[in-house]
Amino acid sequence: MGKEKACKNCRMVYEGSSCPNCQSTDSVDGFKGKITVIDPENSEIAKNIGIKGKGVYAVRLK
């Protein structure tokens, strides 16, 4: 299993060579906190940090 990283573009946390959400290869290994978004349309947290899709996202990138 690879190391988790977060996409600099959309903040999605993933393992592998590119982000499954936006296909970006621009990522960081250092991030602080994770949230799991199940219902982005009704999540106040997702709206506040600009998340539009389901998944696991980094709260803060380092």
PDB file of N, CA, C and O in Angstrom, chain B, residues numbered from 101:
ATOM      1  N   MET B 101       0.844  -1.181   0.000  1.00  0.00           N
ATOM      2  CA  MET B 101       0.000   0.000   0.000  1.00  0.00           C
ATOM      3  C   MET B 101       0.891   1.247   0.000  1.00  0.00           C
ATOM      4  O   MET B 101       1.881   1.303   0.730  1.00  0.00           O
ATOM      5  N   GLY B 102       0.544   2.233  -0.810  1.00  0.00           N
ATOM      6  CA  GLY B 102       1.331   3.451  -0.915  1.00  0.00           C
ATOM      7  C   GLY B 102       1.004   4.455   0.178  1.00  0.00           C
ATOM      8  O   GLY B 102       0.113   4.247   1.003  1.00  0.00           O
ATOM      9  N   LYS B 103       1.739   5.529   0.157  1.00  0.00           N
ATOM     10  CA  LYS B 103       1.534   6.585   1.142  1.00  0.00           C
ATOM     11  C   LYS B 103       0.423   7.530   0.684  1.00  0.00           C
ATOM     12  O   LYS B 103       0.320   7.863  -0.497  1.00  0.00           O
ATOM     13  N   GLU B 104      -0.397   7.951   1.632  1.00  0.00           N
ATOM     14  CA  GLU B 104      -1.457   8.910   1.316  1.00  0.00           C
ATOM     15  C   GLU B 104      -0.868  10.276   0.991  1.00  0.00           C
ATOM     16  O   GLU B 104       0.111  10.710   1.598  1.00  0.00           O
ATOM     17  N   LYS B 105      -1.472  10.930   0.039  1.00  0.00           N
ATOM     18  CA  LYS B 105      -1.117  12.307  -0.293  1.00  0.00           C
ATOM     19  C   LYS B 105      -2.389  13.057  -0.617  1.00  0.00           C
ATOM     20  O   LYS B 105      -3.440  12.458  -0.847  1.00  0.00           O
ATOM     21  N   ALA B 106      -2.284  14.377  -0.632  1.00  0.00           N
ATOM     22  CA  ALA B 106      -3.454  15.219  -0.899  1.00  0.00           C
ATOM     23  C   ALA B 106      -3.205  16.036  -2.162  1.00  0.00           C
ATOM     24  O   ALA B 106      -2.108  16.549  -2.382  1.00  0.00           O
ATOM     25  N   CYS B 107      -4.220  16.144  -2.969  1.00  0.00           N
ATOM     26  CA  CYS B 107      -4.165  16.906  -4.209  1.00  0.00           C
ATOM     27  C   CYS B 107      -4.132  18.406  -3.891  1.00  0.00           C
ATOM     28  O   CYS B 107      -4.939  18.892  -3.099  1.00  0.00           O
ATOM     29  N   LYS B 108      -3.201  19.133  -4.509  1.00  0.00           N
ATOM     30  CA  LYS B 108      -3.124  20.584  -4.298  1.00  0.00           C
ATOM     31  C   LYS B 108      -4.292  21.302  -4.967  1.00  0.00           C
ATOM     32  O   LYS B 108      -4.647  22.413  -4.572  1.00  0.00           O
ATOM     33  N   ASN B 109      -4.883  20.681  -5.965  1.00  0.00           N
ATOM     34  CA  ASN B 109      -5.992  21.274  -6.710  1.00  0.00           C
ATOM     35  C   ASN B 109      -7.320  21.207  -5.956  1.00  0.00           C
ATOM     36  O   ASN B 109      -7.984  22.223  -5.751  1.00  0.00           O
ATOM     37  N   CYS B 110      -7.698  19.979  -5.545  1.00  0.00           N
ATOM     38  CA  CYS B 110      -9.034  19.786  -4.965  1.00  0.00           C
ATOM     39  C   CYS B 110      -9.022  19.270  -3.528  1.00  0.00           C
ATOM     40  O   CYS B 110     -10.083  19.131  -2.918  1.00  0.00           O
ATOM     41  N   ARG B 111      -7.827  18.981  -2.969  1.00  0.00           N
ATOM     42  CA  ARG B 111      -7.637  18.508  -1.593  1.00  0.00           C
ATOM     43  C   ARG B 111      -8.013  17.052  -1.357  1.00  0.00           C
ATOM     44  O   ARG B 111      -7.955  16.598  -0.215  1.00  0.00           O
ATOM     45  N   MET B 112      -8.395  16.303  -2.379  1.00  0.00           N
ATOM     46  CA  MET B 112      -8.756  14.900  -2.172  1.00  0.00           C
ATOM     47  C   MET B 112      -7.537  14.115  -1.709  1.00  0.00           C
ATOM     48  O   MET B 112      -6.436  14.302  -2.225  1.00  0.00           O
ATOM     49  N   VAL B 113      -7.741  13.235  -0.730  1.00  0.00           N
ATOM     50  CA  VAL B 113      -6.689  12.369  -0.217  1.00  0.00           C
ATOM     51  C   VAL B 113      -6.737  11.074  -1.017  1.00  0.00           C
ATOM     52  O   VAL B 113      -7.802  10.481  -1.191  1.00  0.00           O
ATOM     53  N   TYR B 114      -5.560  10.634  -1.508  1.00  0.00           N
ATOM     54  CA  TYR B 114      -5.519   9.445  -2.353  1.00  0.00           C
ATOM     55  C   TYR B 114      -4.145   8.795  -2.288  1.00  0.00           C
ATOM     56  O   TYR B 114      -3.196   9.370  -1.754  1.00  0.00           O
ATOM     57  N   GLU B 115      -4.053   7.602  -2.832  1.00  0.00           N
ATOM     58  CA  GLU B 115      -2.795   6.892  -3.024  1.00  0.00           C
ATOM     59  C   GLU B 115      -2.683   6.635  -4.521  1.00  0.00           C
ATOM     60  O   GLU B 115      -3.684   6.361  -5.182  1.00  0.00           O
ATOM     61  N   GLY B 116      -1.493   6.721  -5.047  1.00  0.00           N
ATOM     62  CA  GLY B 116      -1.308   6.476  -6.471  1.00  0.00           C
ATOM     63  C   GLY B 116      -0.612   7.634  -7.143  1.00  0.00           C
ATOM     64  O   GLY B 116      -0.065   8.515  -6.480  1.00  0.00           O
ATOM     65  N   SER B 117      -0.635   7.629  -8.469  1.00  0.00           N
ATOM     66  CA  SER B 117       0.137   8.622  -9.220  1.00  0.00           C
ATOM     67  C   SER B 117      -0.643   9.886  -9.553  1.00  0.00           C
ATOM     68  O   SER B 117      -0.042  10.939  -9.766  1.00  0.00           O
ATOM     69  N   SER B 118      -1.975   9.803  -9.603  1.00  0.00           N
ATOM     70  CA  SER B 118      -2.757  11.007  -9.911  1.00  0.00           C
ATOM     71  C   SER B 118      -4.072  11.004  -9.138  1.00  0.00           C
ATOM     72  O   SER B 118      -4.567   9.954  -8.726  1.00  0.00           O
ATOM     73  N   CYS B 119      -4.621  12.186  -8.952  1.00  0.00           N
ATOM     74  CA  CYS B 119      -5.859  12.352  -8.193  1.00  0.00           C
ATOM     75  C   CYS B 119      -7.032  11.721  -8.946  1.00  0.00           C
ATOM     76  O   CYS B 119      -7.237  12.009 -10.125  1.00  0.00           O
ATOM     77  N   PRO B 120      -7.795  10.869  -8.275  1.00  0.00           N
ATOM     78  CA  PRO B 120      -8.950  10.255  -8.938  1.00  0.00           C
ATOM     79  C   PRO B 120     -10.102  11.236  -9.174  1.00  0.00           C
ATOM     80  O   PRO B 120     -11.006  10.961  -9.963  1.00  0.00           O
ATOM     81  N   ASN B 121     -10.064  12.367  -8.494  1.00  0.00           N
ATOM     82  CA  ASN B 121     -11.137  13.355  -8.603  1.00  0.00           C
ATOM     83  C   ASN B 121     -10.912  14.303  -9.780  1.00  0.00           C
ATOM     84  O   ASN B 121     -11.817  14.519 -10.586  1.00  0.00           O
ATOM     85  N   CYS B 122      -9.689  14.876  -9.883  1.00  0.00           N
ATOM     86  CA  CYS B 122      -9.433  15.884 -10.922  1.00  0.00           C
ATOM     87  C   CYS B 122      -8.282  15.507 -11.857  1.00  0.00           C
ATOM     88  O   CYS B 122      -7.931  16.282 -12.747  1.00  0.00           O
ATOM     89  N   GLN B 123      -7.699  14.339 -11.665  1.00  0.00           N
ATOM     90  CA  GLN B 123      -6.606  13.806 -12.474  1.00  0.00           C
ATOM     91  C   GLN B 123      -5.307  14.617 -12.396  1.00  0.00           C
ATOM     92  O   GLN B 123      -4.414  14.414 -13.219  1.00  0.00           O
ATOM     93  N   SER B 124      -5.185  15.516 -11.443  1.00  0.00           N
ATOM     94  CA  SER B 124      -3.968  16.297 -11.259  1.00  0.00           C
ATOM     95  C   SER B 124      -2.869  15.412 -10.679  1.00  0.00           C
ATOM     96  O   SER B 124      -3.151  14.481  -9.925  1.00  0.00           O
ATOM     97  N   THR B 125      -1.626  15.700 -11.028  1.00  0.00           N
ATOM     98  CA  THR B 125      -0.490  14.999 -10.430  1.00  0.00           C
ATOM     99  C   THR B 125       0.236  15.898  -9.436  1.00  0.00           C
ATOM    100  O   THR B 125       1.273  15.511  -8.898  1.00  0.00           O
ATOM    101  N   ASP B 126      -0.289  17.080  -9.189  1.00  0.00           N
ATOM    102  CA  ASP B 126       0.295  18.044  -8.261  1.00  0.00           C
ATOM    103  C   ASP B 126      -0.239  17.756  -6.855  1.00  0.00           C
ATOM    104  O   ASP B 126      -1.392  18.062  -6.548  1.00  0.00           O
ATOM    105  N   SER B 127       0.608  17.165  -6.005  1.00  0.00           N
ATOM    106  CA  SER B 127       0.146  16.746  -4.678  1.00  0.00           C
ATOM    107  C   SER B 127       1.184  17.061  -3.607  1.00  0.00           C
ATOM    108  O   SER B 127       2.326  17.409  -3.906  1.00  0.00           O
ATOM    109  N   VAL B 128       0.755  16.930  -2.345  1.00  0.00           N
ATOM    110  CA  VAL B 128       1.645  17.097  -1.194  1.00  0.00           C
ATOM    111  C   VAL B 128       1.508  15.889  -0.277  1.00  0.00           C
ATOM    112  O   VAL B 128       0.431  15.309  -0.137  1.00  0.00           O
ATOM    113  N   ASP B 129       2.640  15.521   0.352  1.00  0.00           N
ATOM    114  CA  ASP B 129       2.614  14.418   1.315  1.00  0.00           C
ATOM    115  C   ASP B 129       2.156  14.906   2.680  1.00  0.00           C
ATOM    116  O   ASP B 129       1.648  14.122   3.482  1.00  0.00           O
ATOM    117  N   GLY B 130       2.333  16.201   2.952  1.00  0.00           N
ATOM    118  CA  GLY B 130       1.988  16.752   4.251  1.00  0.00           C
ATOM    119  C   GLY B 130       0.644  17.450   4.235  1.00  0.00           C
ATOM    120  O   GLY B 130       0.424  18.405   3.490  1.00  0.00           O
ATOM    121  N   PHE B 131      -0.241  16.955   5.068  1.00  0.00           N
ATOM    122  CA  PHE B 131      -1.538  17.602   5.239  1.00  0.00           C
ATOM    123  C   PHE B 131      -2.007  17.372   6.653  1.00  0.00           C
ATOM    124  O   PHE B 131      -1.538  16.461   7.335  1.00  0.00           O
ATOM    125  N   LYS B 132      -2.930  18.197   7.090  1.00  0.00           N
ATOM    126  CA  LYS B 132      -3.401  18.131   8.471  1.00  0.00           C
ATOM    127  C   LYS B 132      -4.905  17.900   8.472  1.00  0.00           C
ATOM    128  O   LYS B 132      -5.666  18.695   7.922  1.00  0.00           O
ATOM    129  N   GLY B 133      -5.318  16.818   9.088  1.00  0.00           N
ATOM    130  CA  GLY B 133      -6.727  16.500   9.238  1.00  0.00           C
ATOM    131  C   GLY B 133      -7.363  15.990   7.971  1.00  0.00           C
ATOM    132  O   GLY B 133      -6.990  16.385   6.867  1.00  0.00           O
ATOM    133  N   LYS B 134      -8.333  15.103   8.143  1.00  0.00           N
ATOM    134  CA  LYS B 134      -9.099  14.575   7.017  1.00  0.00           C
ATOM    135  C   LYS B 134     -10.577  14.621   7.364  1.00  0.00           C
ATOM    136  O   LYS B 134     -10.967  14.445   8.519  1.00  0.00           O
ATOM    137  N   ILE B 135     -11.393  14.861   6.344  1.00  0.00           N
ATOM    138  CA  ILE B 135     -12.834  14.747   6.524  1.00  0.00           C
ATOM    139  C   ILE B 135     -13.376  13.838   5.423  1.00  0.00           C
ATOM    140  O   ILE B 135     -12.859  13.823   4.306  1.00  0.00           O
ATOM    141  N   THR B 136     -14.405  13.095   5.747  1.00  0.00           N
ATOM    142  CA  THR B 136     -15.082  12.267   4.765  1.00  0.00           C
ATOM    143  C   THR B 136     -16.402  12.936   4.428  1.00  0.00           C
ATOM    144  O   THR B 136     -17.236  13.170   5.302  1.00  0.00           O
ATOM    145  N   VAL B 137     -16.579  13.238   3.162  1.00  0.00           N
ATOM    146  CA  VAL B 137     -17.799  13.896   2.700  1.00  0.00           C
ATOM    147  C   VAL B 137     -18.673  12.842   2.032  1.00  0.00           C
ATOM    148  O   VAL B 137     -18.266  12.217   1.052  1.00  0.00           O
ATOM    149  N   ILE B 138     -19.871  12.650   2.564  1.00  0.00           N
ATOM    150  CA  ILE B 138     -20.805  11.663   2.038  1.00  0.00           C
ATOM    151  C   ILE B 138     -21.900  12.341   1.219  1.00  0.00           C
ATOM    152  O   ILE B 138     -22.323  11.822   0.187  1.00  0.00           O
ATOM    153  N   ASP B 139     -22.351  13.493   1.681  1.00  0.00           N
ATOM    154  CA  ASP B 139     -23.428  14.227   1.012  1.00  0.00           C
ATOM    155  C   ASP B 139     -23.009  15.685   0.839  1.00  0.00           C
ATOM    156  O   ASP B 139     -23.397  16.536   1.639  1.00  0.00           O
ATOM    157  N   PRO B 140     -22.214  15.985  -0.204  1.00  0.00           N
ATOM    158  CA  PRO B 140     -21.657  17.331  -0.342  1.00  0.00           C
ATOM    159  C   PRO B 140     -22.710  18.436  -0.520  1.00  0.00           C
ATOM    160  O   PRO B 140     -22.463  19.585  -0.152  1.00  0.00           O
ATOM    161  N   GLU B 141     -23.860  18.103  -1.071  1.00  0.00           N
ATOM    162  CA  GLU B 141     -24.906  19.107  -1.287  1.00  0.00           C
ATOM    163  C   GLU B 141     -25.502  19.622   0.015  1.00  0.00           C
ATOM    164  O   GLU B 141     -25.946  20.768   0.088  1.00  0.00           O
ATOM    165  N   ASN B 142     -25.514  18.771   1.052  1.00  0.00           N
ATOM    166  CA  ASN B 142     -26.122  19.147   2.321  1.00  0.00           C
ATOM    167  C   ASN B 142     -25.113  19.328   3.454  1.00  0.00           C
ATOM    168  O   ASN B 142     -25.509  19.516   4.604  1.00  0.00           O
ATOM    169  N   SER B 143     -23.820  19.275   3.148  1.00  0.00           N
ATOM    170  CA  SER B 143     -22.785  19.414   4.168  1.00  0.00           C
ATOM    171  C   SER B 143     -22.325  20.864   4.249  1.00  0.00           C
ATOM    172  O   SER B 143     -21.840  21.427   3.268  1.00  0.00           O
ATOM    173  N   GLU B 144     -22.478  21.455   5.414  1.00  0.00           N
ATOM    174  CA  GLU B 144     -22.024  22.833   5.625  1.00  0.00           C
ATOM    175  C   GLU B 144     -20.497  22.923   5.557  1.00  0.00           C
ATOM    176  O   GLU B 144     -19.950  23.893   5.033  1.00  0.00           O
ATOM    177  N   ILE B 145     -19.815  21.904   6.090  1.00  0.00           N
ATOM    178  CA  ILE B 145     -18.354  21.904   6.048  1.00  0.00           C
ATOM    179  C   ILE B 145     -17.870  21.835   4.604  1.00  0.00           C
ATOM    180  O   ILE B 145     -16.967  22.577   4.219  1.00  0.00           O
ATOM    181  N   ALA B 146     -18.454  20.961   3.812  1.00  0.00           N
ATOM    182  CA  ALA B 146     -18.063  20.851   2.400  1.00  0.00           C
ATOM    183  C   ALA B 146     -18.291  22.172   1.671  1.00  0.00           C
ATOM    184  O   ALA B 146     -17.457  22.589   0.867  1.00  0.00           O
ATOM    185  N   LYS B 147     -19.394  22.819   1.943  1.00  0.00           N
ATOM    186  CA  LYS B 147     -19.678  24.114   1.312  1.00  0.00           C
ATOM    187  C   LYS B 147     -18.659  25.164   1.736  1.00  0.00           C
ATOM    188  O   LYS B 147     -18.206  25.954   0.908  1.00  0.00           O
ATOM    189  N   ASN B 148     -18.292  25.185   3.023  1.00  0.00           N
ATOM    190  CA  ASN B 148     -17.350  26.178   3.545  1.00  0.00           C
ATOM    191  C   ASN B 148     -15.959  26.057   2.941  1.00  0.00           C
ATOM    192  O   ASN B 148     -15.288  27.069   2.740  1.00  0.00           O
ATOM    193  N   ILE B 149     -15.509  24.831   2.644  1.00  0.00           N
ATOM    194  CA  ILE B 149     -14.169  24.683   2.084  1.00  0.00           C
ATOM    195  C   ILE B 149     -14.183  24.363   0.591  1.00  0.00           C
ATOM    196  O   ILE B 149     -13.143  24.052   0.009  1.00  0.00           O
ATOM    197  N   GLY B 150     -15.359  24.440  -0.026  1.00  0.00           N
ATOM    198  CA  GLY B 150     -15.458  24.350  -1.482  1.00  0.00           C
ATOM    199  C   GLY B 150     -15.410  22.954  -2.073  1.00  0.00           C
ATOM    200  O   GLY B 150     -14.958  22.787  -3.205  1.00  0.00           O
ATOM    201  N   ILE B 151     -15.864  21.944  -1.338  1.00  0.00           N
ATOM    202  CA  ILE B 151     -15.876  20.573  -1.840  1.00  0.00           C
ATOM    203  C   ILE B 151     -17.219  20.291  -2.496  1.00  0.00           C
ATOM    204  O   ILE B 151     -18.276  20.579  -1.934  1.00  0.00           O
ATOM    205  N   LYS B 152     -17.160  19.719  -3.701  1.00  0.00           N
ATOM    206  CA  LYS B 152     -18.387  19.470  -4.456  1.00  0.00           C
ATOM    207  C   LYS B 152     -18.676  17.990  -4.694  1.00  0.00           C
ATOM    208  O   LYS B 152     -19.739  17.647  -5.211  1.00  0.00           O
ATOM    209  N   GLY B 153     -17.735  17.101  -4.320  1.00  0.00           N
ATOM    210  CA  GLY B 153     -17.928  15.681  -4.565  1.00  0.00           C
ATOM    211  C   GLY B 153     -17.697  14.833  -3.319  1.00  0.00           C
ATOM    212  O   GLY B 153     -17.100  15.291  -2.345  1.00  0.00           O
ATOM    213  N   LYS B 154     -18.178  13.589  -3.362  1.00  0.00           N
ATOM    214  CA  LYS B 154     -17.983  12.655  -2.258  1.00  0.00           C
ATOM    215  C   LYS B 154     -16.526  12.218  -2.197  1.00  0.00           C
ATOM    216  O   LYS B 154     -15.843  12.171  -3.220  1.00  0.00           O
ATOM    217  N   GLY B 155     -16.053  11.898  -0.994  1.00  0.00           N
ATOM    218  CA  GLY B 155     -14.704  11.386  -0.843  1.00  0.00           C
ATOM    219  C   GLY B 155     -14.054  11.831   0.447  1.00  0.00           C
ATOM    220  O   GLY B 155     -14.692  12.435   1.309  1.00  0.00           O
ATOM    221  N   VAL B 156     -12.758  11.518   0.567  1.00  0.00           N
ATOM    222  CA  VAL B 156     -11.968  11.906   1.731  1.00  0.00           C
ATOM    223  C   VAL B 156     -11.079  13.071   1.299  1.00  0.00           C
ATOM    224  O   VAL B 156     -10.390  12.999   0.281  1.00  0.00           O
ATOM    225  N   TYR B 157     -11.108  14.144   2.087  1.00  0.00           N
ATOM    226  CA  TYR B 157     -10.388  15.374   1.742  1.00  0.00           C
ATOM    227  C   TYR B 157      -9.518  15.837   2.899  1.00  0.00           C
ATOM    228  O   TYR B 157      -9.842  15.613   4.065  1.00  0.00           O
ATOM    229  N   ALA B 158      -8.405  16.488   2.560  1.00  0.00           N
ATOM    230  CA  ALA B 158      -7.519  17.080   3.567  1.00  0.00           C
ATOM    231  C   ALA B 158      -8.113  18.400   4.017  1.00  0.00           C
ATOM    232  O   ALA B 158      -8.633  19.162   3.202  1.00  0.00           O
ATOM    233  N   VAL B 159      -8.039  18.676   5.317  1.00  0.00           N
ATOM    234  CA  VAL B 159      -8.544  19.933   5.854  1.00  0.00           C
ATOM    235  C   VAL B 159      -7.551  21.049   5.569  1.00  0.00           C
ATOM    236  O   VAL B 159      -7.949  22.136   5.150  1.00  0.00           O
ATOM    237  N   ARG B 160      -6.248  20.794   5.792  1.00  0.00           N
ATOM    238  CA  ARG B 160      -5.222  21.820   5.567  1.00  0.00           C
ATOM    239  C   ARG B 160      -4.006  21.174   4.915  1.00  0.00           C
ATOM    240  O   ARG B 160      -3.529  20.132   5.365  1.00  0.00           O
ATOM    241  N   LEU B 161      -3.517  21.788   3.869  1.00  0.00           N
ATOM    242  CA  LEU B 161      -2.313  21.328   3.199  1.00  0.00           C
ATOM    243  C   LEU B 161      -1.100  22.019   3.790  1.00  0.00           C
ATOM    244  O   LEU B 161      -1.171  23.190   4.162  1.00  0.00           O
ATOM    245  N   LYS B 162       0.016  21.304   3.881  1.00  0.00           N
ATOM    246  CA  LYS B 162       1.259  21.882   4.410  1.00  0.00           C
ATOM    247  C   LYS B 162       2.155  22.305   3.271  1.00  0.00           C
ATOM    248  O   LYS B 162       3.250  22.815   3.504  1.00  0.00           O
TER     249      LYS B 162
END
